[in-house]
Amino acid sequence: MGIPYCIIKGKSRLGTLVYRKTCTCVALTQVDNSDRANLSKLVETIKTNFNDRYEEIRKHWGGGLLGPKSMARIAKLEKAKARELTQKTA
């Protein structure tokens, strides 16, 4: 679609754009002539950081690291499987 979008950290940061305490989303329909240059820079930055890098950002979800509880649970299951296997072969 080619519509620039970005995710902003915190509703309050977005609220400063529309002079409110908080705001969840904003759609710009009109822009003053004096602000067009700043908006075009912002749109260009948004496109390069979010829209153009979509595939790269999407592929890096999660770190693949397990916490200590999960690692202990998996180790316990593997130990039980190994014990069961040795009992079957003996």
Sequence and secondary structure as in RCSB ss.txt:
>XXXX:A:sequence
MGIPYCIIKGKSRLGTLVYRKTCTCVALTQVDNSDRANLSKLVETIKTNFNDRYEEIRKHWGGGLLGPKSMARIA
KLEKAKARELTQKTA
>XXXX:A:secstr
        S HHHHHGGGTSS  S        GGGHHHHHHHHHHHIIIIITTHHHHHTT S     HHHHHHHH
HHHHHHHHHHHHHH 
